[in-house]
Amino acid sequence: MQVYTYSEARQKLAIVLEQAENTGKVLIRRKDGRTFALVPEKIASSPLDVPSIKARITTQELVDIIREGRER
């Protein structure tokens, strides 16, 4: 885990943010000794949010496949 001074973090903000994203956490230390953690926020996504696929199938064929699966 990388530790930056406040001045370094200000000057290299883009690098600090990228490193926090890659490693999960970066510390920033002030002159008075206080330390702050910079942690990337997790993006909440739905488990139902899946990419679509291109399929050449009609609606009726899809309905037939589902019905067949339910009959088993």
C-alpha positions as CSV (number, residue, x, y, z in Angstrom):
1,M,0.0,0.0,0.0
2,Q,1.4,3.4,-1.1
3,V,1.6,6.3,1.3
4,Y,1.7,9.9,-0.1
5,T,2.1,13.2,1.6
6,Y,-0.7,15.7,1.2
7,S,1.4,17.8,-1.2
8,E,2.4,14.7,-3.3
9,A,-1.2,13.6,-3.5
10,R,-2.3,17.1,-4.6
11,Q,0.3,17.2,-7.3
12,K,-0.2,13.7,-8.6
13,L,-4.0,13.3,-8.0
14,A,-4.6,11.3,-11.2
15,I,-1.8,8.8,-10.4
16,V,-3.0,8.5,-6.8
17,L,-6.6,7.8,-7.9
18,E,-5.4,5.2,-10.4
19,Q,-3.3,3.5,-7.8
20,A,-6.1,3.4,-5.3
21,E,-8.3,1.8,-8.0
22,N,-5.6,-0.8,-8.8
23,T,-4.6,-1.7,-5.3
24,G,-7.8,-0.9,-3.4
25,K,-6.3,1.7,-1.0
26,V,-3.9,4.6,-0.8
27,L,-2.9,6.5,2.3
28,I,-2.4,10.3,2.5
29,R,-0.4,11.6,5.4
30,R,-0.7,15.3,6.5
31,K,2.1,17.3,8.2
32,D,0.4,17.0,11.6
33,G,0.7,13.1,11.2
34,R,-3.0,12.4,10.6
35,T,-3.5,9.7,7.9
36,F,-6.4,9.4,5.6
37,A,-7.3,6.4,3.4
38,L,-8.4,6.8,-0.1
39,V,-10.5,3.8,-1.1
40,P,-12.4,3.4,-4.4
41,E,-16.1,3.2,-4.2
42,K,-17.6,-0.1,-5.3
43,I,-20.1,0.2,-8.1
44,A,-23.3,-1.6,-7.1
45,S,-24.8,-3.6,-10.0
46,S,-27.7,-5.9,-10.2
47,P,-27.1,-9.6,-10.6
48,L,-29.7,-9.4,-13.4
49,D,-27.7,-6.8,-15.3
50,V,-26.2,-9.2,-17.9
51,P,-25.1,-8.4,-21.4
52,S,-27.5,-9.4,-24.2
53,I,-26.6,-11.8,-27.0
54,K,-27.4,-11.8,-30.6
55,A,-29.5,-14.8,-31.4
56,R,-31.4,-15.7,-34.5
57,I,-34.4,-17.2,-32.9
58,T,-38.0,-16.2,-33.2
59,T,-40.3,-15.5,-30.2
60,Q,-42.3,-18.6,-31.0
61,E,-39.2,-20.8,-30.9
62,L,-38.1,-19.3,-27.6
63,V,-41.6,-20.0,-26.1
64,D,-41.5,-23.6,-27.4
65,I,-38.0,-24.1,-25.8
66,I,-39.2,-22.8,-22.5
67,R,-42.4,-24.9,-22.5
68,E,-40.4,-28.0,-23.3
69,G,-38.0,-27.3,-20.4
70,R,-40.9,-26.8,-18.0
71,E,-42.5,-30.1,-19.1
72,R,-39.5,-32.1,-18.0
